[in-house]
Amino acid sequence: MKHFYLFFLFITTISFAQLTPPQNLQSYYQDVDFSQTGMDLFNDLAIETAAKHTQYLTYTPGIWEASKITDQDPDNLNNVLLIYGYNDTDGNYVTDRTRSNMSSGGDSGTDWNREHTFPNSLASPKLESTGRDVPPYADAHNLRPSDVTMNSNRGNLKYITNIGTDGQLITTTAANISGSWYPGDEWKGDAARIIMYMYLRYGTQCKPSFVAIGETNTIDPNMINLLLEWNAQDPVSIVENQRNAYHGDANKTYGQGNRNPFIDNPYLATVIWGGQSAINRWGESQPTDTEAPTIPTNLVATNVTSTTVDLSWTPSTDDTGVTSYQIYVDGVYFLSSQSTTTITLTGLNPETTYSFAVLAADLANNKSDLSDAVNATTLEDSTPVIDACITETFENLVSTDGLNNNQYGNRTWTGNDGGSWTASLARIDEVISPESKAITFDVRGTKAGNLTSPMFPGGIGNLTATTQRAYSGGSGNLDVLVNGNVVGSLPYGDSAQTTTISNINITGNVTIVITENTSGGDRVTLDDLSWTCYASLSTDDIFLENLKIYPNPTKGSNINIDTNQPLEFGIYDILGKQTNKGVISSSAKSIDVANLEQGVYILKLSSEVRSITKKIVKQ
């Protein structure tokens, strides 16, 4: 899907109910300025939440022992409540809502284990990157008792609504919905408030957008509005209260010392991110807003280039104030802007006619109808672009009948090229970049899994792929075979790394197989596999193909390009928005990437006659 990007300025004033913590919480929150709104309040709460986290629990036994206390079933003190569970009498252990607090372990059918509500592998970097016996992996606010099989069924599937595209209710209990996960009506508020806490406590490592699917919040693009809806619709439970009170007291044997503010008052989420108004547990909430803004008018498209267009319109009016405008392209929602009325869309295709429309939304997410549409045709692109011969992003991976996404088995899917790819002993629930899919295969033992491409014409020049060890273990290498012959290896380890095997240079039809190299092996996730076809290259082609980019991944402020001629560069985020640009040369080979957050980016390098793109990773 083509993405469109917006540049805007946001200025608005909105009235909220007064926030004064109750007497028993005033000491805890004494350093928070509750007259603030938006991300200012978020940042104040984040500082307080981190500062009060003074006791770090071990994953084992700390979290086990804490859970037996904090998740005690109010109706049966010998049991714990199981997140996602909903029925103790149907004879199906998977759906159990409660279980004996002594049945902690890993046995399916009898035990409960620890569910990472924000999954380990969806964080970037993973929660376990600093160790399993320290936060964020061992943060008790994120870990809830769960039936072993129910926990496995969820795996690290992203949260999704239980309302279908036809507007019909799909389920009220926990379920896999088209490869995503609905936590159940009883648990959706719990899940939402936990995800908000993890974002508050650990920042961009735990963005809500990594773990939930839905409309992006216009105040904070890292927030997903579905979580705000669940926070408003499902009130705080007795167990949430008892968990929060226990962990808010560092004098308790397993108390962390910090609280989840969104359990103390769900309305804090409304004050920060807007959306559906949640209950204000500290006083009266504002009256419900049901009036939609007026329709934007006089939409105009100007300054059209081969890849960009400027849109402007007359602002809408609303009784409480417009907080965003939502842009539709060819009748499909793409992105939201905050309350500016002039926007530049980038990343368009050359020589393509688009239809643009816009609607207005207020803080309560009341929406106007769409404006009248305006058409614009982008110009011809004069820049030559040379792509990889074959690219496989694994975005077409689909669930296999009779096989959960988190189980190892044989997988077959249609690749980006339209051919049939296969993988053995493979699972599809692990990722390297939270925004994309990846394949994970088990390369342990004598029956190691592998990845096999279709047969492609055109030969192979250089091959590039990104790898990362999926779970605990060591580092090693994967063999890359072309037509049955080993041509190189892809290293893997705890961190994501992108490797290029150069000068393979095999002509004719080729089939690629990637499999175990290291004795013993591990479970390895692989993403973004590509290779160039093998043909005679010009001097400029050879120069660009063989450029060395280092360090990559980088934890520092610079990356270096080993060049002997001037090049223009641009860096784009995974959505295509440019973050950096400039010129590098033999005397100035360093690119400043200090402004980049952790994540995956595309580096475009251009000579006078040709451009090439490379993936870079900021850790």
N, C-alpha and C positions, 0 to 999 in steps of 0.2 A: 504493500500500500504506500502510495506517495504521501509524504508528510508535508505540512505547511507550518511556517514559523512566524512568530509575531514579535514585534518590537513595540513596547508600550510603556507608558507612565501611569501609575495608579494613585489617584487621590480621591478619598471619600471620607465622609463623616457619618457614623452610625451610632444610634443610641442603644445602650444595653441596660438591663436591670443592674442595680447596684450589687456588688459582690463583697460580702463581709463574712469571713469564715466564722463558724460557731465558736463559742468560748473554748471548747476542748481542742480546737485546731489552730487557734490564733497564735500560740507559741511556735508551732511547727511552721506556719506560713508567714511569720513576722517579717521576713525579708522580701516578700513578694508584693509588688505594687499592683493591686487589683483595679486601679483606675485605668490601667493600660488595656489595649485590645490587640487583636491580630498577633503577628509574630513577635511584637514587643513583650506581650504577656507570655507567649510560648517560651521565649528566651529566659525570662525571669524564672518561670517554673522549672525549666531545664536545669538551670544553675542550682536551684534549691533541691531538686530531685537527686542530682549527682552528689551534692555536698552532704546530704543526709544518708547516703548509701555508705555506711561506715563498716558494716560487717558483711564479708564476702563468704557465701556458703560454698562448700564443695558440692560437685555434682553427685558424688557418692561418698559418704552417706547423707550429706547435709540436706539436699533437696528431698530425698526419700523421707527423712524424719520430719522435716518441716511440713511436707504435704499431708502427713497423717494428722497433723494438728490443724493446719489452716483450712483443709478441704473436708473437714469432718461433716458428715451428713447430719443436719440439725434434727432429723427424725429418727436417726439410728446412730448413736455416738460411736458404735464399733465399726462403722463404714465410712468410706470416703465417697464423695460425688465424682462421677466420671464425666468429663467434658465430652460433648457430642452424644452421650447416652440418653435414652428416653423411655425405656420400658424394662422393668424388672420381672415382669410376669409373663412375657410372651415365649419363654423357653429358649430364646436366642441370646447367648452370652454376649454377642457383639453389641447388642443394643442396650445392655444393662446400664441403668442410670446410677447405681450404687454398687459397691463391692466391699468386702471385708478389708479393713485397713492393714491387715497382716498379709494380704495376698499381693504383695508388691514383688515384681520380678518380670520375667519375660516369657512365661508359659501362656500360649494362646488358649483361651477358654476358661482359665482360672485366675489369671493375674491381671494387675494393672501396671502400667509403666508411666513414663513422664513424657507428655506431649509438649513439644516446643510450638506454642501457638504461632509465634513468628518463626518459621522453619529455619534451621541452621543454614541450609544451603542457599536460601533466597536472600540472605543478607549479603552485603558486598563491602568488605570481605566477609567470609562465613563467620558465624558466631564463634566457632571453635578456633578461629585463627590465632587467638591469644591463649588458648588452652581450654580444656574442658572443665577444670575445677576453679575457674574464675569467671566473672561476668565478661561479656554478655551471655555466654553459653549457659552458665549456671546462675542466671538471674531468676529467682523464685517467682517474681511477678509474671514471668513469661511461661512458666512451667506448670501444667495442670495434670492431675491424674487422668488417665484414659485407659480404656480397654486396649489390650495389646493389639488385637486385630483391627479395631476401629482406628487406632493410631496409625497402623500400617496402611489402612485404606485411605486415610487422609494423606499420608506421606508428607510431601511438601507442595501439595496442590494449592493454588491460589484461591482465595475466597471469592465467591460470586453470588449474585442475587438469586433468589428462588422464584423470580418472576420471569417467565419465558418471553421471547420476542413478540409473541401474540398477546401478551398481557395476562396470560393465564398463570395461576399458581401451580408450581411444579411439585413442591414438597414443603412440609412444615418441620420435618426432622432431618437430621444430618444425612447428607447424600452426596455422591459424586454426580455432578451435572456437567456432562460433555467435557470431562477432563479437568474440571475445577471443583471446588468444594463449598457446599452450603453447610454451616455449622449447626443449623437447627434453630427454631424460634427461641428456645430457652437459652441458647448460648451465644446468639449473634451479638448481643450487647457486650457480653463478657469479652468475646473475641475482639470486637472493635476497640474497647477500652484498653485491652492489652497491647494491641498494635499501636495505639496512640502513645501509651507509656513507653514502648520500646523506641519509638521515634523521638520522644522527648528525652529519653535517657541516653540514647546512643547515636542520635543525629542521623546523618546521611548514610551510615552503615545499615540503618533499618528504616528506610523510607517506606511508608504505607503503599506507595505505588509498586513496590517490589512484591507485595503479598496479596493485593486485592485488585480485582478487575472492575472497572466502571468509569464513570465520568470524572475527569480531573477537576479538582477544586480550583477556583479562579483566584483565591487569595494566596494559596500555596500549592504549586503544581506537584509537590510530593504527596499531597493528601488526595484520597479518593472519596468522593461524596457518599458512596455506599456505606462507608464506615460511620459517617456522621448520621446517616439515616438509621442504622442499627443502634447506635448510641442513644438516639432519641426514642426509638420504638420499643426497646427492651430495657426496662428500668434496672437499676442496681439491685442485685440479689443479696440475701442474707449471707451467703458464702463469700461473695465479693467483699462485703463489709468486714467479715471476720478475718479474711486473708489480709486485708489492708490494715486493719487495726493491729494485727500480730506483727506484720513486717514493718510497720511504722514505729515499733518499739525495739530499739537496738539492745535493750536489757533482756529481751527474750532470748532463750537459748539459740533459736534459729531465726531471730528477727534481723532483717537487713538494715533497718533504721530509716528506710525511705518509704514513702507512700506513693500510690498511683493517684494523682490529683483528679483524674477523670472518673474515678470511683467516688472520691469525696464529693465531687460535684460535676455531673455530666455536662452541665451548662457551660463549663469552662471551654469545652470544645466548640460550642456555638459562638462564644465571644472571640475565639481565636480564628475559626475557619468559616463561620456562618452556617448556611445550610439549614436543614430542618431543626427547629428549636427543641433542645433537650430540656428535661426537667431541671429547674434551678433548686437544688437542695438547700441553698443558703438564703432563700427568700423568694419573692414573686418573680416569675418570668415575664418578659414583655408580652403584650397581647399578640395572638396569632395573626400573622400577615397573610392575607389571601388575595390581595389585589396585585395583578400582573402589571408590569411596565407597559407603556405604549409601544407600538411597533416603530422601529427605526425607519427613517425616511431618507430620500434623496441619496441612495447608495450610488457611488461613482467609482469606477476603476480607472486609474491613471498610471503614468510612468511605467508602461509595460516593457519588460525586457524578455530575453529568452527564458529566464527562470524566475522572474519576480513580477509582482504587480502591487501597486498601492491601492488600498481601499479607504474610502472616507464616507461618512454619513452624518445626518443630523441626529443629535442625541435624543434618546427616549426620556420620558419623565415617569416618576413613580412616587407613591405616597411615602415610602421610606428611603428611597434612593437606589439607583441602578448600581450594581456592583460588578457586572460583567456583560460582555457581548459575546455571543457564540457564533462562530463562522461556519457556514455550510458551503461545501464545494460540490457542485453537481448533485445537490439535494441530500448530501451525506454530511453529518456532523464530523468536523475534524478537530478543531481546537477552540479554546476560549481565550479571550483577552480580558484584562481588567478594564476599568471604565474609560479608556481612551476611545476616541471616534476616528482615529487615523491609524492604519495598520499596514505594515509591509509583509506580504506573504512571499516566502522564498521556497526554493526547492521544486518549482514547477517544471513540467516537461516542455521543451521547445516545440514550437509550431503546433500547439494544442489549444483548442477552444474550451474555456472553462465557464461555468455558470456559478456566480457567487451570490450568497444571500446572508443575512445576519438577523439575529434576534437578541432581545435584551432580557436579562435576568436580574432579580433582586436578591437580597441576603437570604430570604426564605426559599430561594430557588423557584419563585414564581416566574414564568417565562411568557414573553409576548409571542405573537405569531411571527413567522418569518417575514422579512421585508420583501419588497419586489426584487426579483433577481436582476443582475446585470451580467452581461457576457463580456469576455475579453479573450483575445487570442495572442499567445506568447509568440515572440519572434524566433527566427531561425538561429540555431546555435552554431557559431563559427569555430568553436573550440574542439579540436579532435580529442576523442576519448577512446582509450584502449583498455578494455577490461580483461580480466582473467578469462582464459579459454573455458574453464569449467569452475563453477562455484556451487558449493553445497552448504547451506546455512542451517539445515535441519528444521527449518520452520514448518515443514509439511509433515513432521512426525505426528502420528495419530495413535490413539489407543488400539490395542489388539484384543479381539474377542477372547474372553476366558483368561486374560492376563492383565493384572493390575499394572499401572504405570511404574510402580516401584518394585516390580518383580523382574527377575532376570529370565529372558527367554528369547526366542527368535522374533525379530522385528523386520517388517517390510514396508516401505513407503515410496511414494513418488517424489523424486528429488526436484530441485529447482530447474533442472534441465529437462524434466519430463520422463526420465528413465527410472527404472526400478532399482532402488538401493536395498541392501540387506545388512543386518547385523545379528550376530549370535551372542547368546548370554548377555543380552543388553536390556537396559531399563531406560525410561525416558522422562523421569521426574527430576533429575539433577540438572543444574545449569552452571555455567561459568559467568555469564552476564545475566542479571535478573530479567532483562528485557527480552531475552531470546531463548529459544529452545536449544537443546544439545543432546547428544547420544552418550550414554555411559555404558561401558562394557567391562565385564569381569575377566581380567587376564591373569587370574591365579590358577596355578596347577597345570596339569597336562591337557585339559580340555578348555584351553583359553578361548574367550570370545574374540570376535574380529568384526571388522567393518569391510564390506565389499561393495565396490562401485559397479554400475553397468559398464559395458564395453563402449568406449568412446573413440571416434576417429580423431586425427589431428596430432597424435603423439603427445608428449609431455616434456616441458622444459624445466621449470621450477615448481615445487609444491610447497604450499604453506598451510599450516593448521595451528589451532590453539588447543592446549591440553592443560589439565589439572587433575591431580589425584582427588578422587571423590571423597574418600573417608580416611580413617587413620591408616598409617603405613609409612612407606619410605618413598624414595625417588627412584626413577628408572627410565627406561626407554621403550618406545613402541617401534617395531619394524615397519617400514613402508616397502611393500612389494609391488613392482610393476611387471605384469605378465609373469608372475611367479618368481621374479628375481629381486632380491633385496637391493634397494637403491639408496637407502639412508635410514635414519631413525629420528623419532620425535621424542625429545626428553619430556618428562613430567615430574611434578613435585607438588608441594603444598600450595604454591602460588600459581596462578594462571601464567602461562608463557606461550608466546607465539613464535614458531620456528619455521624457517624457510630452508628447504633442501634444494640447493642450486645445482644447475648443470646436470640434470638427469638425462636430458637430451635423447629421448627415444622416439622414433618416428612410427607412423602407422596407427593401428588400433591398439588401445591400451585399456587394461583393467587394473584398478588400484585395490590393494588389500592392506589393511592396517591391523596389526596383531601384536602379540607379546614378543618382547625381546629379552627382558630381564628375568632371570630365574626367580621363581616364586611369584613375582608379579603383584599387582594391586588391582583396585577398581579405578578406572580412569575415565574422565569425562573429556570429550572431544567436540570442538565447535569450529565453525568457519573454515572448512576445508576448501582449498582452491588450488588450481594449477594453471600454468600457461601452456599453450600448445607449442610444439617444437617446430620452429621454422627459422630461416636465416634472418637475423636481426640486424638492423642498422646500427651504426656506432652509437647513436643517441639512445636507441632501444636498449642496447647492451649496458650502457652507462646507467640508465634508470633502473633496469632490472636488478643490477648488482649493487645498488646503493646499500650501505650499511647504516642502520638506524640503531642507536644504542644510548643508554640502556633501555631496553624495552622487554618487560614492563619496567617502569621507573617509579621510585619513591621520592625522587629528588625534584628539583625545580627546573631542570633542563634535560632535553634530549639532544643528541648530536647526530648530524648528518655528514657522512664521509663523502664530500663532494669536491670536485675539481673545476666546477663551472657554476655560474650563478643559477639559482632556482627560485621561483616564487613558491610560497607554501601557504596552505590554509588548513586549519584544524576544525573539524566539525564533530558535534556530539552525535550520539546514536540516532537522534531524530533529524539530523541534517542541519542544525543551526550552527553557523560559524562562530567559533569562540576566539580564534587567533588567526592572524595573517601577517605576511611580511616577506622578506627576501633573505636568502642565505647564500653564502659564497665560500670560496676557499679560505677567506680570511675571517669569516664570521659564520661558523658552522653550527652554532648552538641556537636552539629554539627555547624560549622561556615558556614553561608550562606550569609555573607556580600558581596561576589563577585557576587551573583545572581542578575540579573535585575528583574524588576517586571514581573510576569508571573506564569505559571503553570509548575510544575516539577514532575518527578516520583522519589520517594525514594525507593531504593531496599535494603532490610535488609536481611542478610544471616547468619544463624547459621551453625553448622557443618553438618547438615543433610537436611536443607531446606531453601528456600528463599521465601520472600513475598514482594510485592510491594504496596506502598501507594502513593496517590497523595498529594503533598504539594503546597501551594500557597504563593508566595512572593509578598507583596503589596508595 
